Amino acid sequence: MTDVITPTRQYWEDFYRNPDRTHSPVGKLNALLVAEAGTLTPGTALDLGCAEGSDSIWLARQGWRVTAVDVSATALGRAAARAAEEGVADRIDWQRHDLPQSFPAGEFDLVSAQFLHSPDDQGGTREAILRRAAEAVAPGGALLISGHAGWPTWRHEPPQGIHLPSTAEVLASLRLAPGRWQVERDELLVRESAGPDGEVGTREDNILRIRRLRRDVS
Ligand SMILES: C[S@@+](CC[C@H](N)C(=O)[O-])C[C@H]1O[C@@H](n2cnc3c(N)ncnc32)[C@H](O)[C@@H]1O
């Protein structure tokens, strides 16, 4: 792993160094992960963009052995402290990677990328990370990708230049080998979304759960 400070790393370090900013606060349960991973037999899991560790800790509590990755050392430090408090430190390996530069070794029964968005998602970076994520799924394992599909309705001037892809776009960009994968869930979801100043609205997210088949069925 190189120790280069890329713009992505700098952005997320600055983000997490502000103690008021969080992506994965204590007690926050990711309903999409709970619904999908809750039906799987625990094995090994890779959590990409784990932030302060809520998903990884939840997975560890369900019996998974987790490799948890984030670009921010600050986020990982908070996550590891929480895991220790919750008694699951021995089930989670926290690794700092800037994923386009380096990626954890190995294959996993579950590879999870939950809202792995970044302000510099342009230029195919996220797509390349997700392709590498698919390569890390063990035969018989699952790739779970959740993402934002639109901006909150109360946000009238959304950032320019950030594309939030549909599941069809994500699937196409994965370039999965024909006959070797099965799409188990492909859905657009609309949820309530509250703004920082009490605004009320909705936001669209999408979810893909894709199974790597044990045998080629083509
Ligand atoms: C929008 S937050 C989502 C966090 C969490 N997965 C969730 O669902 O709440 C994106 C996370 O991905 C991390 N991240 C963004 N780009 C990354 C990269 N290139 N390599 C590793 N982690 C990255 C950020 O530090 C941040 O914690």
Ligand as a Chemical Component Dictionary entry (heavy atoms), coordinates in Angstrom:
data_LIG
# 
_chem_comp.id                   LIG 
_chem_comp.type                 NON-POLYMER 
_chem_comp.pdbx_formal_charge   0 
_chem_comp.three_letter_code    LIG 
# 
loop_
_chem_comp_atom.comp_id 
_chem_comp_atom.atom_id 
_chem_comp_atom.alt_atom_id 
_chem_comp_atom.type_symbol 
_chem_comp_atom.charge 
_chem_comp_atom.model_Cartn_x 
_chem_comp_atom.model_Cartn_y 
_chem_comp_atom.model_Cartn_z 
_chem_comp_atom.pdbx_ordinal 
LIG C1  C1  C 0  -20.652 8.291 1.454  1  
LIG S1  S1  S 1  -19.652 7.486 2.638  2  
LIG C2  C2  C 0  -20.562 5.970 2.945  3  
LIG C3  C3  C 0  -20.130 5.283 4.204  4  
LIG C4  C4  C 0  -20.847 3.990 4.584  5  
LIG N1  N1  N 0  -20.496 2.893 3.714  6  
LIG C5  C5  C 0  -22.343 4.176 4.629  7  
LIG O1  O1  O 0  -23.075 3.462 3.937  8  
LIG O2  O2  O -1 -22.803 5.054 5.384  9  
LIG C6  C6  C 0  -18.313 6.920 1.598  10 
LIG C7  C7  C 0  -17.165 6.308 2.386  11 
LIG O3  O3  O 0  -16.254 5.737 1.453  12 
LIG C8  C8  C 0  -14.935 6.141 1.753  13 
LIG N2  N2  N 0  -14.220 6.238 0.474  14 
LIG C9  C9  C 0  -14.485 7.095 -0.542 15 
LIG N3  N3  N 0  -13.614 6.924 -1.547 16 
LIG C10 C10 C 0  -12.776 5.924 -1.152 17 
LIG C11 C11 C 0  -11.637 5.300 -1.741 18 
LIG N4  N4  N 0  -11.171 5.689 -2.929 19 
LIG N5  N5  N 0  -11.025 4.302 -1.065 20 
LIG C12 C12 C 0  -11.486 3.909 0.162  21 
LIG N6  N6  N 0  -12.529 4.478 0.772  22 
LIG C13 C13 C 0  -13.166 5.480 0.137  23 
LIG C14 C14 C 0  -15.071 7.472 2.464  24 
LIG O4  O4  O 0  -13.989 7.762 3.318  25 
LIG C15 C15 C 0  -16.368 7.305 3.222  26 
LIG O5  O5  O 0  -16.150 6.793 4.517  27 
# 
loop_
_chem_comp_bond.comp_id 
_chem_comp_bond.atom_id_1 
_chem_comp_bond.atom_id_2 
_chem_comp_bond.value_order 
_chem_comp_bond.pdbx_ordinal 
LIG C1  S1  SING 1  
LIG S1  C2  SING 2  
LIG S1  C6  SING 3  
LIG C2  C3  SING 4  
LIG C3  C4  SING 5  
LIG C4  N1  SING 6  
LIG C4  C5  SING 7  
LIG C5  O1  DOUB 8  
LIG C5  O2  SING 9  
LIG C6  C7  SING 10 
LIG C7  O3  SING 11 
LIG C7  C15 SING 12 
LIG O3  C8  SING 13 
LIG C8  N2  SING 14 
LIG C8  C14 SING 15 
LIG N2  C9  SING 16 
LIG N2  C13 SING 17 
LIG C9  N3  DOUB 18 
LIG N3  C10 SING 19 
LIG C10 C11 SING 20 
LIG C10 C13 DOUB 21 
LIG C11 N4  SING 22 
LIG C11 N5  DOUB 23 
LIG N5  C12 SING 24 
LIG C12 N6  DOUB 25 
LIG N6  C13 SING 26 
LIG C14 O4  SING 27 
LIG C14 C15 SING 28 
LIG C15 O5  SING 29 
# 
